[in-house]
Amino acid sequence: MATRDKNIWILILFILSGLVIGGLLGELAGQVDFLWWLSYGQSFGLETPISLNLNIVQITFGLMFKINIASIIGLIIAILIYRKV
């Protein structure tokens, strides 16, 4: 049972790293003329953060996702690498 849990956490780590690295490379590739299509994507989430003031503590919630073609490619590569490991 412990090995199955370990594999799930490794999969989550691979997926997150693939999304982050792919997104970063997509943003960098957007500045190159023939690689502009890698930065094409969509953003979704909270435009303005939600703020909760309790007089003692003020908590601000905000979440924004930005998915582009390069991050999807990074996700696919991360899953393929995970399946090989």
N, CA, C and O atoms as CSV, one atom per row, in Angstrom:
chain,resi,resn,atom,element,x,y,z
A,1,MET,N,N,0.810,-1.196,0.000
A,1,MET,CA,C,0.000,0.000,0.000
A,1,MET,C,C,0.854,1.262,0.000
A,1,MET,O,O,0.482,2.259,-0.619
A,2,ALA,N,N,1.994,1.233,0.685
A,2,ALA,CA,C,2.869,2.406,0.746
A,2,ALA,C,C,3.463,2.726,-0.618
A,2,ALA,O,O,3.650,3.898,-0.945
A,3,THR,N,N,3.761,1.713,-1.419
A,3,THR,CA,C,4.335,1.982,-2.734
A,3,THR,C,C,3.311,2.632,-3.642
A,3,THR,O,O,3.676,3.468,-4.469
A,4,ARG,N,N,2.030,2.276,-3.516
A,4,ARG,CA,C,0.996,2.897,-4.329
A,4,ARG,C,C,0.852,4.382,-3.977
A,4,ARG,O,O,0.725,5.218,-4.872
A,5,ASP,N,N,0.872,4.716,-2.681
A,5,ASP,CA,C,0.797,6.107,-2.268
A,5,ASP,C,C,2.013,6.893,-2.747
A,5,ASP,O,O,1.897,8.044,-3.169
A,6,LYS,N,N,3.156,6.270,-2.675
A,6,LYS,CA,C,4.376,6.926,-3.134
A,6,LYS,C,C,4.289,7.213,-4.635
A,6,LYS,O,O,4.710,8.279,-5.084
A,7,ASN,N,N,3.756,6.289,-5.398
A,7,ASN,CA,C,3.634,6.491,-6.831
A,7,ASN,C,C,2.673,7.621,-7.169
A,7,ASN,O,O,2.894,8.344,-8.141
A,8,ILE,N,N,1.614,7.786,-6.387
A,8,ILE,CA,C,0.673,8.881,-6.638
A,8,ILE,C,C,1.349,10.222,-6.399
A,8,ILE,O,O,1.161,11.154,-7.181
A,9,TRP,N,N,2.139,10.337,-5.326
A,9,TRP,CA,C,2.830,11.586,-5.045
A,9,TRP,C,C,3.895,11.890,-6.094
A,9,TRP,O,O,4.100,13.048,-6.458
A,10,ILE,N,N,4.562,10.866,-6.571
A,10,ILE,CA,C,5.552,11.070,-7.634
A,10,ILE,C,C,4.855,11.519,-8.910
A,10,ILE,O,O,5.364,12.389,-9.616
A,11,LEU,N,N,3.699,10.939,-9.215
A,11,LEU,CA,C,2.938,11.356,-10.389
A,11,LEU,C,C,2.516,12.814,-10.272
A,11,LEU,O,O,2.628,13.572,-11.236
A,12,ILE,N,N,2.035,13.209,-9.109
A,12,ILE,CA,C,1.638,14.605,-8.905
A,12,ILE,C,C,2.838,15.531,-9.073
A,12,ILE,O,O,2.716,16.601,-9.668
A,13,LEU,N,N,3.985,15.130,-8.558
A,13,LEU,CA,C,5.208,15.925,-8.704
A,13,LEU,C,C,5.605,16.060,-10.175
A,13,LEU,O,O,5.953,17.152,-10.625
A,14,PHE,N,N,5.556,14.960,-10.924
A,14,PHE,CA,C,5.874,15.004,-12.354
A,14,PHE,C,C,4.910,15.917,-13.108
A,14,PHE,O,O,5.335,16.710,-13.948
A,15,ILE,N,N,3.623,15.809,-12.813
A,15,ILE,CA,C,2.620,16.618,-13.509
A,15,ILE,C,C,2.832,18.097,-13.219
A,15,ILE,O,O,2.827,18.913,-14.141
A,16,LEU,N,N,3.019,18.454,-11.954
A,16,LEU,CA,C,3.218,19.862,-11.609
A,16,LEU,C,C,4.497,20.423,-12.221
A,16,LEU,O,O,4.513,21.551,-12.713
A,17,SER,N,N,5.566,19.633,-12.190
A,17,SER,CA,C,6.812,20.123,-12.786
A,17,SER,C,C,6.667,20.267,-14.299
A,17,SER,O,O,7.207,21.209,-14.879
A,18,GLY,N,N,5.955,19.357,-14.944
A,18,GLY,CA,C,5.729,19.477,-16.386
A,18,GLY,C,C,4.924,20.711,-16.734
A,18,GLY,O,O,5.214,21.382,-17.724
A,19,LEU,N,N,3.909,21.020,-15.927
A,19,LEU,CA,C,3.100,22.214,-16.179
A,19,LEU,C,C,3.895,23.494,-15.963
A,19,LEU,O,O,3.801,24.432,-16.755
A,20,VAL,N,N,4.673,23.530,-14.893
A,20,VAL,CA,C,5.436,24.752,-14.584
A,20,VAL,C,C,6.535,24.979,-15.611
A,20,VAL,O,O,6.675,26.085,-16.134
A,21,ILE,N,N,7.311,23.950,-15.902
A,21,ILE,CA,C,8.408,24.100,-16.867
A,21,ILE,C,C,7.851,24.385,-18.258
A,21,ILE,O,O,8.388,25.226,-18.979
A,22,GLY,N,N,6.779,23.692,-18.640
A,22,GLY,CA,C,6.166,23.944,-19.944
A,22,GLY,C,C,5.610,25.351,-20.054
A,22,GLY,O,O,5.751,25.998,-21.092
A,23,GLY,N,N,4.973,25.833,-18.984
A,23,GLY,CA,C,4.450,27.201,-18.996
A,23,GLY,C,C,5.543,28.242,-19.101
A,23,GLY,O,O,5.399,29.236,-19.812
A,24,LEU,N,N,6.638,28.013,-18.391
A,24,LEU,CA,C,7.772,28.935,-18.459
A,24,LEU,C,C,8.381,28.949,-19.857
A,24,LEU,O,O,8.670,30.013,-20.405
A,25,LEU,N,N,8.572,27.770,-20.426
A,25,LEU,CA,C,9.117,27.700,-21.785
A,25,LEU,C,C,8.149,28.304,-22.807
A,25,LEU,O,O,8.584,28.902,-23.792
A,26,GLY,N,N,6.863,28.153,-22.582
A,26,GLY,CA,C,5.873,28.759,-23.478
A,26,GLY,C,C,5.928,30.267,-23.457
A,26,GLY,O,O,5.815,30.911,-24.500
A,27,GLU,N,N,6.102,30.840,-22.273
A,27,GLU,CA,C,6.215,32.299,-22.180
A,27,GLU,C,C,7.489,32.793,-22.845
A,27,GLU,O,O,7.484,33.835,-23.501
A,28,LEU,N,N,8.572,32.059,-22.684
A,28,LEU,CA,C,9.829,32.450,-23.340
A,28,LEU,C,C,9.745,32.273,-24.853
A,28,LEU,O,O,10.286,33.080,-25.609
A,29,ALA,N,N,9.065,31.212,-25.293
A,29,ALA,CA,C,8.950,30.952,-26.727
A,29,ALA,C,C,8.040,31.971,-27.414
A,29,ALA,O,O,8.130,32.157,-28.627
A,30,GLY,N,N,7.172,32.627,-26.656
A,30,GLY,CA,C,6.301,33.642,-27.235
A,30,GLY,C,C,7.054,34.834,-27.786
A,30,GLY,O,O,6.507,35.593,-28.587
A,31,GLN,N,N,8.290,35.014,-27.376
A,31,GLN,CA,C,9.097,36.132,-27.848
A,31,GLN,C,C,9.854,35.805,-29.131
A,31,GLN,O,O,10.473,36.686,-29.728
A,32,VAL,N,N,9.808,34.540,-29.558
A,32,VAL,CA,C,10.478,34.103,-30.784
A,32,VAL,C,C,9.428,34.046,-31.887
A,32,VAL,O,O,8.324,33.546,-31.672
A,33,ASP,N,N,9.774,34.560,-33.073
A,33,ASP,CA,C,8.797,34.686,-34.157
A,33,ASP,C,C,8.165,33.363,-34.575
A,33,ASP,O,O,6.943,33.287,-34.702
A,34,PHE,N,N,8.952,32.335,-34.789
A,34,PHE,CA,C,8.401,31.086,-35.317
A,34,PHE,C,C,7.892,30.142,-34.229
A,34,PHE,O,O,7.370,29.073,-34.544
A,35,LEU,N,N,8.032,30.515,-32.953
A,35,LEU,CA,C,7.518,29.691,-31.848
A,35,LEU,C,C,6.374,30.377,-31.091
A,35,LEU,O,O,6.052,29.971,-29.975
A,36,TRP,N,N,5.763,31.396,-31.674
A,36,TRP,CA,C,4.710,32.151,-30.999
A,36,TRP,C,C,3.532,31.274,-30.594
A,36,TRP,O,O,2.860,31.557,-29.603
A,37,TRP,N,N,3.278,30.213,-31.353
A,37,TRP,CA,C,2.112,29.364,-31.103
A,37,TRP,C,C,2.225,28.594,-29.791
A,37,TRP,O,O,1.205,28.155,-29.258
A,38,LEU,N,N,3.433,28.418,-29.253
A,38,LEU,CA,C,3.594,27.732,-27.972
A,38,LEU,C,C,3.060,28.556,-26.800
A,38,LEU,O,O,2.705,27.992,-25.764
A,39,SER,N,N,2.998,29.868,-26.946
A,39,SER,CA,C,2.506,30.720,-25.867
A,39,SER,C,C,1.005,30.964,-25.944
A,39,SER,O,O,0.447,31.638,-25.078
A,40,TYR,N,N,0.345,30.430,-26.965
A,40,TYR,CA,C,-1.096,30.599,-27.093
A,40,TYR,C,C,-1.800,29.832,-25.981
A,40,TYR,O,O,-1.542,28.643,-25.796
A,41,GLY,N,N,-2.677,30.485,-25.245
A,41,GLY,CA,C,-3.343,29.806,-24.147
A,41,GLY,C,C,-4.483,30.609,-23.574
A,41,GLY,O,O,-4.931,31.599,-24.151
A,42,GLN,N,N,-4.936,30.163,-22.436
A,42,GLN,CA,C,-6.092,30.754,-21.784
A,42,GLN,C,C,-5.807,30.919,-20.292
A,42,GLN,O,O,-5.133,30.085,-19.688
A,43,SER,N,N,-6.323,31.995,-19.705
A,43,SER,CA,C,-6.222,32.223,-18.268
A,43,SER,C,C,-7.610,32.153,-17.655
A,43,SER,O,O,-8.579,32.660,-18.220
A,44,PHE,N,N,-7.692,31.523,-16.497
A,44,PHE,CA,C,-8.963,31.512,-15.791
A,44,PHE,C,C,-8.708,31.480,-14.291
A,44,PHE,O,O,-7.689,30.972,-13.825
A,45,GLY,N,N,-9.643,32.025,-13.561
A,45,GLY,CA,C,-9.522,32.106,-12.109
A,45,GLY,C,C,-10.182,33.361,-11.595
A,45,GLY,O,O,-11.057,33.920,-12.256
A,46,LEU,N,N,-9.775,33.810,-10.426
A,46,LEU,CA,C,-10.315,35.021,-9.826
A,46,LEU,C,C,-9.538,36.234,-10.331
A,46,LEU,O,O,-8.337,36.351,-10.091
A,47,GLU,N,N,-10.217,37.123,-11.022
A,47,GLU,CA,C,-9.564,38.344,-11.525
A,47,GLU,C,C,-9.119,39.228,-10.358
A,47,GLU,O,O,-7.974,39.678,-10.306
A,48,THR,N,N,-10.040,39.468,-9.426
A,48,THR,CA,C,-9.707,40.262,-8.250
A,48,THR,C,C,-9.759,39.344,-7.031
A,48,THR,O,O,-10.691,38.552,-6.898
A,49,PRO,N,N,-8.782,39.439,-6.148
A,49,PRO,CA,C,-8.778,38.559,-4.980
A,49,PRO,C,C,-9.935,38.866,-4.019
A,49,PRO,O,O,-10.397,40.003,-3.932
A,50,ILE,N,N,-10.386,37.846,-3.311
A,50,ILE,CA,C,-11.437,37.988,-2.312
A,50,ILE,C,C,-10.760,38.228,-0.968
A,50,ILE,O,O,-9.838,37.509,-0.583
A,51,SER,N,N,-11.230,39.242,-0.269
A,51,SER,CA,C,-10.608,39.611,0.994
A,51,SER,C,C,-11.603,39.402,2.137
A,51,SER,O,O,-12.768,39.786,2.030
A,52,LEU,N,N,-11.140,38.794,3.230
A,52,LEU,CA,C,-11.943,38.548,4.417
A,52,LEU,C,C,-11.295,39.265,5.591
A,52,LEU,O,O,-10.194,38.908,6.011
A,53,ASN,N,N,-11.979,40.282,6.126
A,53,ASN,CA,C,-11.445,41.079,7.221
A,53,ASN,C,C,-12.144,40.661,8.512
A,53,ASN,O,O,-13.360,40.810,8.633
A,54,LEU,N,N,-11.384,40.139,9.479
A,54,LEU,CA,C,-11.929,39.704,10.761
A,54,LEU,C,C,-11.504,40.628,11.911
A,54,LEU,O,O,-11.563,40.231,13.075
A,55,ASN,N,N,-11.087,41.822,11.601
A,55,ASN,CA,C,-10.602,42.846,12.535
A,55,ASN,C,C,-9.293,42.470,13.221
A,55,ASN,O,O,-8.506,43.360,13.545
A,56,ILE,N,N,-9.039,41.223,13.448
A,56,ILE,CA,C,-7.761,40.795,14.019
A,56,ILE,C,C,-6.824,40.368,12.900
A,56,ILE,O,O,-5.626,40.652,12.928
A,57,VAL,N,N,-7.386,39.686,11.922
A,57,VAL,CA,C,-6.628,39.135,10.800
A,57,VAL,C,C,-7.383,39.451,9.515
A,57,VAL,O,O,-8.610,39.374,9.465
A,58,GLN,N,N,-6.636,39.803,8.488
A,58,GLN,CA,C,-7.230,39.981,7.169
A,58,GLN,C,C,-6.649,38.916,6.257
A,58,GLN,O,O,-5.433,38.810,6.101
A,59,ILE,N,N,-7.535,38.126,5.654
A,59,ILE,CA,C,-7.121,37.029,4.786
A,59,ILE,C,C,-7.547,37.362,3.357
A,59,ILE,O,O,-8.678,37.788,3.125
A,60,THR,N,N,-6.646,37.166,2.410
A,60,THR,CA,C,-6.924,37.420,1.006
A,60,THR,C,C,-6.774,36.132,0.223
A,60,THR,O,O,-5.745,35.461,0.309
A,61,PHE,N,N,-7.803,35.785,-0.545
A,61,PHE,CA,C,-7.806,34.588,-1.370
A,61,PHE,C,C,-7.719,34.984,-2.833
A,61,PHE,O,O,-8.405,35.906,-3.273
A,62,GLY,N,N,-6.880,34.293,-3.585
A,62,GLY,CA,C,-6.785,34.525,-5.013
A,62,GLY,C,C,-6.170,33.329,-5.699
A,62,GLY,O,O,-5.252,32.702,-5.170
A,63,LEU,N,N,-6.672,33.012,-6.873
A,63,LEU,CA,C,-6.163,31.868,-7.615
A,63,LEU,C,C,-6.346,32.124,-9.102
A,63,LEU,O,O,-7.445,32.454,-9.550
A,64,MET,N,N,-5.268,31.973,-9.870
A,64,MET,CA,C,-5.327,32.196,-11.316
A,64,MET,C,C,-4.522,31.106,-12.007
A,64,MET,O,O,-3.376,30.846,-11.640
A,65,PHE,N,N,-5.113,30.477,-12.993
A,65,PHE,CA,C,-4.446,29.466,-13.804
A,65,PHE,C,C,-4.215,30.022,-15.197
A,65,PHE,O,O,-5.090,30.667,-15.775
A,66,LYS,N,N,-3.027,29.765,-15.732
A,66,LYS,CA,C,-2.715,30.162,-17.101
A,66,LYS,C,C,-2.155,28.937,-17.818
A,66,LYS,O,O,-1.037,28.499,-17.544
A,67,ILE,N,N,-2.934,28.402,-18.724
A,67,ILE,CA,C,-2.568,27.202,-19.462
A,67,ILE,C,C,-2.234,27.613,-20.892
A,67,ILE,O,O,-3.004,28.328,-21.532
A,68,ASN,N,N,-1.080,27.159,-21.394
A,68,ASN,CA,C,-0.728,27.403,-22.784
A,68,ASN,C,C,-0.324,26.083,-23.451
A,68,ASN,O,O,-0.253,25.043,-22.797
A,69,ILE,N,N,-0.067,26.141,-24.737
A,69,ILE,CA,C,0.250,24.932,-25.507
A,69,ILE,C,C,1.503,24.248,-24.952
A,69,ILE,O,O,1.539,23.021,-24.849
A,70,ALA,N,N,2.519,25.021,-24.597
A,70,ALA,CA,C,3.765,24.440,-24.088
A,70,ALA,C,C,3.539,23.729,-22.756
A,70,ALA,O,O,4.168,22.702,-22.502
A,71,SER,N,N,2.660,24.245,-21.900
A,71,SER,CA,C,2.405,23.566,-20.627
A,71,SER,C,C,1.648,22.265,-20.841
A,71,SER,O,O,1.839,21.314,-20.082
A,72,ILE,N,N,0.791,22.199,-21.858
A,72,ILE,CA,C,0.106,20.943,-22.186
A,72,ILE,C,C,1.115,19.928,-22.717
A,72,ILE,O,O,1.051,18.749,-22.368
A,73,ILE,N,N,2.041,20.379,-23.554
A,73,ILE,CA,C,3.097,19.485,-24.050
A,73,ILE,C,C,3.962,19.013,-22.883
A,73,ILE,O,O,4.330,17.840,-22.827
A,74,GLY,N,N,4.294,19.913,-21.950
A,74,GLY,CA,C,5.065,19.533,-20.771
A,74,GLY,C,C,4.327,18.525,-19.911
A,74,GLY,O,O,4.947,17.623,-19.348
A,75,LEU,N,N,3.019,18.663,-19.800
A,75,LEU,CA,C,2.206,17.708,-19.053
A,75,LEU,C,C,2.251,16.326,-19.693
A,75,LEU,O,O,2.395,15.323,-18.994
A,76,ILE,N,N,2.130,16.267,-21.007
A,76,ILE,CA,C,2.174,14.991,-21.728
A,76,ILE,C,C,3.549,14.336,-21.577
A,76,ILE,O,O,3.638,13.129,-21.352
A,77,ILE,N,N,4.612,15.119,-21.698
A,77,ILE,CA,C,5.964,14.583,-21.540
A,77,ILE,C,C,6.175,14.070,-20.113
A,77,ILE,O,O,6.800,13.029,-19.912
A,78,ALA,N,N,5.652,14.801,-19.124
A,78,ALA,CA,C,5.797,14.362,-17.729
A,78,ALA,C,C,5.086,13.037,-17.492
A,78,ALA,O,O,5.614,12.176,-16.788
A,79,ILE,N,N,3.911,12.857,-18.058
A,79,ILE,CA,C,3.179,11.591,-17.900
A,79,ILE,C,C,3.928,10.460,-18.599
A,79,ILE,O,O,3.997,9.349,-18.074
A,80,LEU,N,N,4.489,10.732,-19.780
A,80,LEU,CA,C,5.255,9.702,-20.484
A,80,LEU,C,C,6.507,9.293,-19.701
A,80,LEU,O,O,6.844,8.111,-19.633
A,81,ILE,N,N,7.187,10.269,-19.117
A,81,ILE,CA,C,8.373,9.972,-18.309
A,81,ILE,C,C,7.969,9.170,-17.075
A,81,ILE,O,O,8.666,8.229,-16.697
A,82,TYR,N,N,6.857,9.528,-16.446
A,82,TYR,CA,C,6.394,8.788,-15.281
A,82,TYR,C,C,6.081,7.333,-15.624
A,82,TYR,O,O,6.379,6.433,-14.839
A,83,ARG,N,N,5.490,7.104,-16.776
A,83,ARG,CA,C,5.170,5.736,-17.177
A,83,ARG,C,C,6.427,4.912,-17.446
A,83,ARG,O,O,6.416,3.695,-17.259
A,84,LYS,N,N,7.515,5.559,-17.884
A,84,LYS,CA,C,8.778,4.853,-18.115
A,84,LYS,C,C,9.485,4.528,-16.805
A,84,LYS,O,O,10.176,3.515,-16.706
A,85,VAL,N,N,9.315,5.385,-15.796
A,85,VAL,CA,C,9.968,5.178,-14.488
A,85,VAL,C,C,9.162,4.208,-13.731
A,85,VAL,O,O,9.506,3.870,-12.598
